Every structure is written in C-alpha cells, then in structure tokens.
Amino acid sequence: MSEANSVEALLEEARLVAAMPPPEERLRLREAAGFSRAHFAATVGVGRQTIANWETGVSDPTPPARYPYLRILKGLAEIYPAPPAPPAPPAPPANSEEIAALYTGTPTMPPQLPGPVPAALAGLETLRGPDGRAIEGDPGPCVRCGVETTYQSTDGRPLHSGALCQPITPAPPTRGLEATAPAPAVPAPTPAVPAPAPAVPDPAVVSPVAARVPTRPQRRSKSAERAEADLMGLIRGAVEHEAERAGGDEDATLKALIGRAIPDVMHLFNETRATARYEYTAYPALPDILHKPSKKDPDQIWEARPAYNNPAYSMRAPERDIKVTALDVNAAYLSALKVWLPIGKLEHTTGPDGVGPKRSGVHLITPAPWTHPHLPDPLGDRDTPGALWITDATLRLLLRLSGPKWALTGAPTVHESWTSGATENFLDALRKLLVAARSEAIAAGDRLTLEYVKAMYSKFVSTMGESVHNREMVRPDWMHLIHSQAYALHCGRAYKAHQAGLDIVALKHTDELHVTGDWRQVFTEGRGVSELKVKQGDGKNAGEYLVGKVGG
C-alpha cells in the first residue's frame, strides 16, 4: 500500500472513530437491521459478549475489530437514520401540582399520580454491583409503577433504577369496580385459568417480603424471547452434531455430550449474562475458610445435607402395616440455582452485622437445639456440637423456622460473617433456559437432550469451586450456597408435608422423601421441576413399602 493510501486509510478510521455513535445508538442500528449479536460478532471477528459490552457501554470498540464495526454502523446509519429528536422538555416542575401533571395521559384527563406506595415497597432500593451501576435481570413489571423494566430491586423484584418509575397512563373513567383499578401501561392479555387451590406455605421457599406483596405476572421482552430461542437452538444443535458424529450410536452420543457439558454450560452462562450490567468476576482473595486445606480435605463450610430416618418407624418392627411412599424430587440442583448469591468481594463482619436480606455469604453460628425427632434437623446429620460455618441459604432457613410462624427452634447466634451485597437472579436466566430445554426434552421423549441438560447443570454446580475441570469460575462460596439451598428446599418439603398431616419417615440427599399418607394432596405428581414422582427401582427404598411403629 502506498504512503498516500495508508494515510488516507488512517484518516478514514479517525473520521469514523470521531463519529462513534453512543452505545444506545449502536444497539438501535443493529436491531433496526434485524441482525443478531452473533451475526455482528462473526462479521467483525469478536465474541458475542464483546458486541453486548459495546452496546451497553461496558467497553468501547478497539482495534482491529473497531474499523469494520464502525464501517457497518456508518452504513446502517445511512439506511436507518435516527428518528427526529423529541421536543425539548419543559422546565422542571416547581410544585406538586406540576409533578402530578406529568402523569396525565391526555390533556383532557385530570392529573393523576401513582397510588400510595405500600409500606412493604417504601424501602426498596435498586440493586447495584461493586461498580455502582444498577444490575439488570429478566424484564418484568416494576413493583411500584407496573411498567416493564430490566432493573432489579435489592430483594430480586423488578424496580426502575433509582426508583424513577415511568409515568402511568391513567385508565379512562368507567363505571363500577373497574373505575378503581388503573389500566396497565402495556396491556398483556393472558388466557383465563382457574385459580389454584391454596397451597401450604413452604418455609424454604416463601420469603417474608414476598408473602406481603401481591405477585405480578412476569412479562418477557421479545429480545429476551429471541435470545432464549437462539440458546435453545445451540442445545439442540449440540445434540444433533454429536449424534451425527457417532453415526446414530446413542451411547456414544451421550458420552460425547457429557464430555462437553462443562464448556457448553459455561458458554450458555456467558451468553445469558450478555445483556446484564454486572459481569461475572472471580475473586481469588477468598477467606481461608473457603479454601481446601489440601486436595483431599474439604473446607470448613457445613452445607447441612440431610440424612434423616424417623426413629419411630422401622422395617424391622414386629408388625409392619404402615405404607410408606418413596418420592423422588426432580432436578433439585436446577431449582437451587434460584438462590441469593454474593456478587461482590466478601467482607468480614462480627456479630449479626453481616446478616440481612440484601446480603449473602457464609456465617459462623452457634445453633439452638433441635428438639423434634419426628422432623429432620435443618442442619442435617451433624453430631459435633458447638459453632460451625454455614451458608446464607441455611441461615435463612433457620431464621424462618425460629420465627413466630413456625417456632420450631431458637434463633442461632451469629458470631462472624463473610458476606457482600447479593442478588437472587444472577443465575436465573441460565436456570430458566435449562428448565425450558429439560421440559422440551421430556415432552419429546428425548433422552439424549434430557441427560445432556442434567449433566450441564450438575457439573456447573459441582465444578464452580476449586475444580481442575472448570478454570473459568472459582467461587466455592457459590457452590456451597447452591448445595445448601437444595438441602434447605428439601427440608422445606418435609416441613410442608408434616404440616399437611403426613409423617416423614426419611429424608435423604437432595431428592429422596419418604412419607406416609396421601402425598398427592400435598404435592403435584409429575416430572416438572416443581413436581414429585414415585421413586423408581427395585431397592427397599423405592416405590411403596411397609414399616411398623417401634415399640408400638
């Protein structure tokens, strides 16, 4: 290339860089043309996550991909010019009457403000990452104004950033009860379904805040639906690719799919985080309690794994006339991905200062005595008395069980904690994707995809600690939290069954619950993630079997 051409090329790039559109315009141009992030990424030679970072302002384009990216944007700007700028906004309102006028739907309508904020919502704040930015999650109607937002509150519900809610378009005046309910800003008609029967509260699932606030139907944006459809295509494509390579040999296909489960699920995890403001960061400076003393020894965190057998029942009793049903929990670890995870660097506190609904991590506690032999101990099968390190998921369960609603134990004494600000939704997009893929595989009778999905979520959890099999993620605190969340949810099922009149004969691992009585009046039977089924197999703890009362 001649010197003149080199200079001209350099100047051309400088012109383009000077005209670099802001992140929101980059996003608008791509979506206006109907291109996916993956298409852009392949064209300019970067990853899909990089395109997402450029469109959300996390980073700016850099060479060598910057020049082709800018040329694409320049060409799209000529094809899809920006809409005319809106008129300049009026002067800021000076009084409450002018503020109320901002919420009117039409000039002829009287000014209206959103209704009074319930006490349960008054203290909500937008969840923010270590960089101070508001954290985004799945879109849903804001708990204050009902207008869809991707930002989250500190307790995991949709809430506009900084609580700056969108103006509400008031409903036209109507007669009767309809006049008292404001119309939603974006109508979302749904087919009518019969109201479900009241369910017995599950202490491991229902939070005190959620119990006070009416739930709102979740609405998903078209972009979120397109993104999930793209990722579902990746899952189907992996199965088809390995089946073709194996020449239709199902066992060989399954072996190949399980072998690639870890890198595949990490790719899906990164893709589900592509539009989020907070990126996953590994914090190597973890406290000593989260590091293994050696390769063979575990760290100090007690996950409260249940291994419970009711001493009142035995298969060796003289008379065995009580029927027990062994139930199997579906995809326990997949459900446990919905858990409060610390998203910043863990900070040390003493006493109860590190405990709160907006924080998560690990805690050193002394538990109160458990005096109910007919129910599984929420701390699992632990013989050593005294203080122990537990996760926030276990602590939340203990605090609920010590409250006035259950009063099954005393509150634990918290001595010290390693915690940070937390969110319940960090892994939720990945969880929903894998749930959808699992449900599709079950409906189609597709064993390969079902086992592939199971391998992905189970290995994702088991290798996110100090594992040689997954170098991309080093968060042993997250691994312990997900494990203990699965155990806490399992204990919650046992307490729910007992409250409904069933006796708990055994509770094992994350997926085995043995009960007497009509369990179908308490749980839904099926293969879904929220359903239970009769345990299969020929062993003594499968299906239905008989026990007797000890000493009875």
Beta strands, then each sheet from edge to edge (+ up, - down):
strand 1: 136-141
strand 2: 148-151
strand 3: 301-302
strand 4: 307-309
strand 5: 313-314
strand 6: 322-329
strand 7: 341-342
strand 8: 347-350
strand 9: 359-366
strand 10: 388-391
strand 11: 413-423
strand 12: 504-508
strand 13: 512-516
strand 14: 532-534
strand 15: 544-549
sheet 1: 1+ 2-
sheet 2: 3+ 10+ 9- 11+ 7-
sheet 3: 3+ 10+ 9- 11+ 8-
sheet 4: 4+ 12- 13+ 6- 14+
sheet 5: 4+ 12- 13+ 6- 15+ 5-
end
